[in-house]
Amino acid sequence: MKASALLHCAFRSPDPVRIGKFYAEVFESHFFIHPVLSGLGIVMVKIASPDSVYRGLLEFWPLDLEWDGANGSFRRVTPAPAARQTHIALRVDQTREEIFAALKEKSLNARYETRGPGFQIVCFDDPDGNFVEVFPNMETVPLPEDAYCSAEALEHVMAEKARWVETTTRHVQGEPDIYPLVYHPMIRSLSLPRKRK
């Protein structure tokens, strides 16, 4: 089974209305109102695909709400702490500089971050501490043929990459627990795992 699209993404928030309004303002969006979900405090921001009910939604759930799939119902629970550094990546059809300027106009902590040799995107943190990546006019980069692996090879390849990261990148910046994303002398080695027969 292959997925053809990512439809929506959900985050927990101590204040779904506040964070929902934040995203609606930043990305010039409206809200999707559902009679039950909205009534339970789930805020849904329609950031893209206005003609699709399920696509292009960011959902913000109260901390004390849990879905019970077996019974097709929600229940209130003791609130769990919000997850640490969850993040989302969005595409905006503007240049990197235009995105940066628009975020700075809104007094957000916009910054450029490297994602590959000579490739930067714009990032910021939302009021809940979630990390947001904004990709300008693109959503992919060319990848080598060996950039994917099978399910059967996954554990072996992950262990191989873990050994490489520990021995090659761990002390690059002089700190024991710093692992740079882009390690220029060995950039080819940072491609995704190879296919294995």
C-alpha positions, 0 to 999 in steps of 0.5 A, a space after each residue: 500500500 502506498 500513500 498518495 498524500 498527507 491529509 492532515 496533522 494533529 498537535 496537542 496544545 494547552 490552548 487550541 484556540 490561541 494556537 489555532 488563531 496563530 496559524 490562521 493569521 500566519 498562513 492567512 487561513 480559515 477554520 474548519 468547523 465540525 459539530 462534534 470535534 469543534 464542540 470538544 475543543 479541537 481547533 482545525 485550521 484549513 491551510 490548504 486544499 479548500 475543496 477537500 474535507 480531509 486535506 490541508 488541515 492542522 488540528 490542535 487538540 486539548 491536552 485532556 482529550 483522547 480518541 477511543 477508536 474501538 468505540 468510535 468516541 472521545 473521552 476526557 483524561 488526565 492531561 498529559 504534558 505536551 510533547 517536546 519539540 514536535 514540528 511541521 513542515 509547510 510549503 509556501 509558494 514564495 521565495 525564501 526571502 519573501 517568507 522570511 520578511 513576512 514572518 519578521 513583519 509578524 514579529 516572529 523569530 524567523 531564521 534561516 536553517 541549512 537542510 543541505 549543501 547550499 540549501 536553506 529554508 525559513 524556520 520559526 517556533 510557534 507559541 506552544 514551542 512547536 518547530 515550524 519549517 517553511 519550504 519556499 516554492 518546493 517540497 523535494 530535492 533530487 535524491 540518489 538512487 540508493 536513497 531508500 531501503 526496504 522494510 527488511 533492511 531497515 534495522 540493519 541500515 539504521 544500525 549502520 547509520 547509527 555507528 557512522 554518526 557516532 564515530 564520524 559526526 559526534 565530536 565535529 563541533 567539539 561538544 559530546 552530544 552535538 550531531 551536525 545535519 550537514 557534514 561537508 567532508 562526507 556529505 555523500 554518506 549522509 544520503 538516506 539508507 541504501 537499498 538492499 536485496 
